């Protein structure tokens, strides 16, 4: 999966995804428990997050058994030309 994200983007936002997605999760779980009084709602919230993650991952390009060095060179040449 790391090959699907260009290095400059990965270096800038690597930790921000976990902070934005994982940071408020305990607060959301606490609010759901307080509102509904059941742990099943929290399980549904976790299931929803898993479905969103799997769906987003399915849209990433597949680089299995492919040489990605040429793609890096093409991106470098494009950014130099711009």
TISE-994525 format. One line per field, with one value per residue (C-alpha): residue in three letters; residue number from 1; x negated, y, z negated. Coordinates in steps of 0.05 Angstrom, whole numbers. Each point is the difference from the previous one (the first is absolute). Layout:
<recs>
residuo	c(ALA ...) $
num	c(NUM ...) $
c1	c(X ...) $
c2	c(Y ...) $
c3	c(Z ...) $
</recs>
This chain:
<recs>
residuo	c(UNK UNK UNK UNK UNK UNK UNK UNK UNK UNK UNK UNK UNK UNK UNK UNK UNK UNK UNK UNK UNK UNK UNK UNK UNK UNK UNK UNK UNK UNK UNK UNK UNK UNK UNK UNK UNK UNK UNK UNK UNK UNK UNK UNK UNK UNK UNK UNK UNK UNK UNK UNK UNK UNK UNK UNK UNK UNK UNK UNK UNK UNK UNK UNK UNK UNK UNK UNK UNK UNK UNK UNK UNK UNK UNK UNK UNK UNK UNK UNK UNK UNK) $
num	c(1 2 3 4 5 6 7 8 9 10 11 12 13 14 15 16 17 18 19 20 21 22 23 24 25 26 27 28 29 30 31 32 33 34 35 36 37 38 39 40 41 42 43 44 45 46 47 48 49 50 51 52 53 54 55 56 57 58 59 60 61 62 63 64 65 66 67 68 69 70 71 72 73 74 75 76 77 78 79 80 81 82) $
c1	c(0 -58 -18 67 -14 -55 -55 10 73 -16 -53 47 63 -21 18 58 44 -6 10 62 31 -24 -3 74 19 3 41 48 5 14 53 33 1 29 53 22 -24 -23 -67 32 3 -75 -9 41 -43 -63 31 17 -72 -26 46 -23 -73 8 38 -53 -55 34 -8 -75 -41 -31 -75 -10 -60 -10 -62 19 -66 23 62 -44 -43 62 27 -67 -6 71 -12 -66 33 57) $
c2	c(0 47 -2 29 66 45 11 76 -11 -58 41 58 -35 -67 15 47 -56 -39 63 22 -69 -34 59 14 -74 -7 64 -25 -68 34 44 -60 -39 59 12 -71 -37 -60 -26 -26 71 6 -66 28 63 -43 -41 63 25 -67 2 71 -22 -62 40 54 -52 -36 63 2 -23 -69 -1 -74 -29 66 42 67 34 25 32 37 26 22 38 32 22 28 40 27 21 37) $
c3	c(0 -12 73 19 -35 28 -51 -8 -19 -46 -36 -11 -23 -28 -72 14 24 -64 -42 38 6 -65 -46 -9 0 -76 -5 53 -35 -66 31 33 -65 -38 54 11 -62 40 24 63 28 -10 37 58 0 4 56 37 -6 25 60 17 -7 44 52 3 4 58 42 -7 60 -3 8 -15 39 38 5 -30 13 68 -30 -50 58 39 -60 -13 73 -1 -63 28 65 -35) $
</recs>
